Amino acid sequence: MNSQALQTILCRAAVDGAFLAALLSAPRRTLQGYALSAAELDVLAEPGAESLTELAAAVETWRRGEPRRVAVAEFALAR
């Protein structure tokens, strides 16, 4: 896990509104310049994040090794 890169991204999003907007709307494109593993990129690009708080919570949940919440739409399709 590259905690430094994730922290850098979250800190930048906290002070740069344009970066946060880009991160929320097109995360994979926005994060191309960062050295992230596929798992780290998946955490930040998970559909449904609508705020910096939600992104930070997703990163912390992943960092702790806790299972991520299943998106409501995905759960409905899995039934």
C-alpha positions in Angstrom: 0.0 0.0 0.0 1.3 3.4 -1.0 0.0 5.4 1.9 2.0 8.5 1.0 0.5 8.7 -2.5 -3.0 8.3 -1.1 -2.4 10.9 1.6 -1.0 13.3 -1.0 -4.1 12.8 -3.2 -6.5 13.4 -0.3 -4.6 16.4 0.9 -4.6 17.9 -2.6 -8.3 17.3 -2.9 -8.9 19.1 0.4 -7.3 22.3 -0.8 -7.8 22.2 -4.6 -11.5 22.3 -5.5 -10.9 21.7 -9.2 -8.8 18.7 -8.4 -11.5 17.3 -6.1 -14.2 17.9 -8.8 -12.0 16.1 -11.4 -11.3 13.3 -8.9 -15.0 12.7 -8.2 -16.1 12.9 -11.9 -13.2 11.1 -13.6 -11.0 9.5 -11.0 -9.0 7.2 -13.3 -8.1 9.9 -15.7 -7.3 12.4 -12.8 -5.0 9.9 -11.1 -2.9 8.8 -14.1 0.1 10.8 -12.9 0.2 9.0 -9.5 2.0 5.7 -8.8 -1.0 3.7 -7.5 -1.5 0.0 -7.4 -4.7 -1.3 -9.1 -6.3 -1.8 -5.7 -5.5 1.7 -4.6 -6.9 3.1 -7.8 -10.0 1.0 -7.4 -10.6 2.4 -3.9 -10.4 6.0 -5.2 -12.3 5.3 -8.3 -15.1 3.4 -6.6 -18.5 4.6 -8.0 -20.7 6.6 -5.7 -18.2 8.8 -3.9 -19.7 12.2 -3.8 -17.3 14.1 -1.4 -13.8 14.2 0.0 -15.2 12.7 3.2 -16.5 9.7 1.4 -13.2 9.2 -0.4 -11.2 9.5 2.8 -13.6 7.0 4.5 -13.1 4.5 1.6 -9.3 4.8 1.9 -9.4 4.3 5.7 -11.7 1.3 5.4 -9.4 -0.2 2.7 -6.3 0.6 4.8 -7.7 -1.3 7.7 -8.5 -4.3 5.6 -12.2 -4.0 6.2 -14.6 -5.1 3.5 -16.0 -2.2 1.4 -19.6 -1.6 1.2 -21.3 -3.0 -1.8 -23.0 -0.3 -3.9 -26.8 -0.6 -3.7 -27.1 -1.0 -7.5 -24.6 -3.9 -7.5 -26.3 -5.6 -4.6 -29.7 -5.4 -6.4 -28.1 -7.0 -9.5 -26.5 -9.8 -7.4 -29.9 -11.0 -6.1 
